[in-house]
Amino acid sequence: MELDLGAVRAFLAVVDGGHFTEAADRLGMTQQAVSKRIARLESDLGVPLLNRSRAGARPTEDGAAFLPQARALISLADHATAMLRARGRALRIDVLGRAAAPIDIVRDFYEAGDVEVDIVVSRGTVSRWTALTDGSVDAAFGRVNGPLPPGIERMPACLEPIPILVGHRHRLARRKRMPMGDLSGLTAWMPGNARDSEWAEYYRFLSAEFGVQIDTSGPVFGRDHIMEKVGASSDLIMFGNKAQFPGYPEVVQISVIDPTPVYPWSLMWHEANRHPSLPLLIAHVKNHFRAFAAGDQWLPARDRPLFPADPEPAL
């Protein structure tokens, strides 16, 4: 016996809407056509699936038992269709933000070949796992701060050095670089660091290890407001780089060394994704990744297993 997916979809529409008329509107067909599809499905299965009344339609006992399998069938069919359609469109890549290292990786990838890319800037406002699973994005960059869901693959992408920004009147403004230890006891203003975001957790680890306090207070009124406040202050510091905030000469960037804190970017994708350009992106990232320099760079202990260090030179 072969089930008609159109009939299964009609059954779900009636269950979800509670009425044949609502299901017909949702599916863009007549009520009679919906009724015929469900009657054929009931005939194929040999059991009634719906109790019909003036109040609407509700699943029978057999209908309720069939419901999870019906949803799984339609989900699988929709997922397979979406994957095939994805093969003919641009590779959709979530870079999280436009002023971070992943945008440079994607630009280099684009300029090195002839792959069309569609850049998505989510800023963490949508679930990365959902987007990768349903195919709305093909690949995503970010920090992995927990177990990966089933089907999600990852690989190390890059370790982005994190400098500090200070105003030109700050006592540190004339320094080109400074040891991480010299920041102990200072407070870094990081407005907009959402409490549950992957980057906020990173800075909590950094604060705990080096004694730098992280102040997330204050609403974010935009880039100009943040830079005006930092540029006019004689004591504020902020983790960030001039690429994120171009065009503010009153703000100075200082490299942090001994060790240099680096942000751990991973590339993630779903194992079922069959976009023909995805393997090319994965290969590009793999070939350009530079290993963690344990003596010179710092990562939270949680991230270190995901970013192998350079092997010790042979004696």
N, C-alpha and C positions, 0 to 999 in steps of 0.2 A: 504494500500500500504506500502510495506517495501522497504526502499532504500538500495541499495548495497553500502556499505562503500568503497569498492574497486573502484566503478565507481565514487563516490564522490571524492575520492583521485585523480583519473585520471583527472577529471574536474579541480581540483585545480592545478594540475601539468601543464596542458595546459595553464591555465590562468597565472600562475606565470612565465612560460617559454616563452609563446607567440607562441609556435610551437608544433605540435604533435611529431615531431622528438625529440625535446629536452625533452619533457615530457616522451617519451618512454625510453630515456637514463636514466633519473632520476629514473624511476620506475623499470628499468631492464626488460622491456618487448618490444615486437615489436610495431611498429606504428599502425599496423592493430588491435592489441589487445586493444590498447588505444582507437582507433576509435570505436570499438565495444562496449566498456564499456560506453563511453559517449553517443553513440546512444541509448543504453539500458536505460541510465539515462534520456535522453530526452523523450524517449517513456513512461517511468514510470511517469514522471512529466507532460507530455502532452504539453510541450513547447520547442522550440529550445533554447539552452543555449549559443551556440557559433556561431559567424559569421566567416566562413572560407574563406580565400582568399590566393593568392600566397604570400602575405606579412606575413601571419601567421593566428592566430586565436584570436579573441577578444570576450568578453562576449556580448551577446545581452542584451536588456533591462531586460528581464526576468533573464538572466544569472547573470547580475550585482545585481539584487534584491536577487537572491538565494545565492550569494557569501558569505555574512556574516554568514548565517546559515550553509553553507557547511563547512566553517572554524571552526565554533563552534562544529559541529558534529565530525569532525576529531580530534579536540583538546580534546574533552571529551573522545573519544574512546582511543586516545593515553594515556591520563592521567589515565584512568581506567586500561589499560594494564600495564602501568608502575607501578601502585600501586600494582597490583597482583604479578608482577614479583619481586617487592621489598620484598615481604613476604619471599622469599626463600634465601635472601642474608643477609650479615652482616648489622648491624645497623650502618648507616653512620652518624657520629656526627662531626659537625664543631666546633672545640674548639678555633678558631680564632688565637691562638698562642700556642706554645708548652711550654712556660715558665710562664704560668698564672694559676690561680686557677682551671679553668675548666678541665685541663689535669689531675689534682689530683682527681677530682670528677669522671671522666670517668674511671680512673685506679681503684679506689675503687669499682665502679660499676662492672667493668669487673672481678675483683678478688673476688667479693662477690657472683657471680653466674656463669652461663655457657653460657652467651650471647656473641656471636661473634660481635666485633665492628670493624668498619673501621674509623679511625681518619682522619679528613680533617682539614688542616691548611690553612685557606683562607687568613688570615691577612687583611680581608676586601676588597680583590681585586675583589670579585664577589658579586653580589647582594644577600644578605641573603634571602630576600623575594622571589626572583625568584627561588633560589635553593630549598627552602622549598616547594614552590608551585608546581614546576615541579618534585619534588621527587628526585633530584640529591643528596640531603641530607635529612635525616629524622628528625634531631634535630640540633639546633645551639645555642651556647652560645654567649652572647654579652650584651651590654648596650642598652636599649630601649631609644632612644632620640627623639621620636615623636609618632604620632598615628600609631597603628598597621594596616597593610592592611587587607582587608576582608579575613577571613579564618585562620589567624595566631593567635595562642594561646600562652600565656606566663605564667611563674610563676617565683617567686624569686628563685635563685639558690644559691648564696653565696655572702658575702660581704668580699672582699679581702683587708686586711690591706696594706697600702702603706707606706713603710719606705723611707728614703733617703740614697743615697750613696755619700760618699766623699772620697777624697784621704787621705792617711795616714799622710800627712803633713798639712791637713786642721785644722783650730783652733777648729773645732767641733769633730775631729776624736776620741778623748778619751771618748766621751760621749756615753753611751749605749742607752739613750732615751732623747728626748727633747720635750717640749711643742710646739704645732703648732704655737702659738703666737710668739715664738722666731725666726721663719722663716720669719716674716714680714720684708720687705725691701730687702731680699735676692733674687737672681736670680737663678732659676733652669734651667739648660741646658737640653732640651728635643729634640734633633735632630730627624728628621724623624716623628714628630707629624703632620701627614697630616692634612691640614687645616679643611677639612670637615669630619674628622673621629670622631667616637663616643667618643674616648678617648681624642682627642684634645679639644672637647667641655667640657668634664669633667674638664680638667685642667684650662680652661678659667673661669669656675665657681669658682674653688678653688682659682685662682689668685684674682678674684674680691672680694672674701669674706675675705681672709687672707693677702692680700698684698704681695704675693709671685709672682715675675715676672717670666714669662715663656718665655725662649729664644729657639726658634726652628731653629735658623740659622745653616747654614753649611750642606754640603752634608753628607750622611751616608756612610762611607767606610767600615762598618762592625763592629762587636762586639769588636775586638781587638783595633781598632782605638778609639772607644768611651771610653773604659776602660783605655787605655793608657793616654788619655787626662784628664780624671777625676782623675786617680791615681797620675798624675804628678802635678796637680793643688793644690794651697793652698787656693783657694777661690770658686771653682766650687762646686755646689751641683746638685744632680740629683734625681728625684723621680724614684724609682725602687728597686729591691731586688737582693740579691746575687744568687737566683735561676735562674734569667734571665742571669746573668753574672758570672758563676762559674769559679774558677781557676785564680782569680786575687787578690793575697794577699795584694797588695798595695791599694786596695779599701775597705773601711769600711762601714758597714751597721749600720744605727742608726734608732731605732724605734721612731715614732712620736706619741705623746700622747696629751691629753687635748685639742681638741679631736683627735682621730686617723682617718685620712682620709681613707675611704674604697671605693673600686671600686665596683659598683653595677652590678653583673652578673645575667642575666636572662637566663632561658632556654626557647627556642621557638620551635614551631612545627606547622604543618598545621593540621587543624581539620579533613581533609579528609585522612590523612596518616593512613594506616592500618597495618603497620609493627607490627608483634606480640610482638616484644621486646620493642617497644616505651612506652607502659604503664608501663613496669618494670623500665625503666629509669626515667620516670616522678615520680613514687612512690619513687624511691631511692633518687632523688633530694629533694622531699618534706619532706621525713623523716630525712634528714641530714641538712636541712636549719636551721640556727640560726638567730633569729630575730634581727633587727636593735636595737642597744643599744644607744638610743637617747642621754643619758648623756655622753657617752664615745666616740662615733663615729660621724663622719661627712659625710653627703651626700649632694649633691646639692639639693636645694628645689624642683627642677623638679623631682628628683628620689624618694623622700621620700614617696609619696603616693603609690609607687609600692613595697615598702619594709616596711611592718608594724613593728612598734616598739614593744618591750617587754611591756606588760601591766604593769601599775603601781601596786606595791604590795598593797594588801588590808590592811587598818589600823586596 
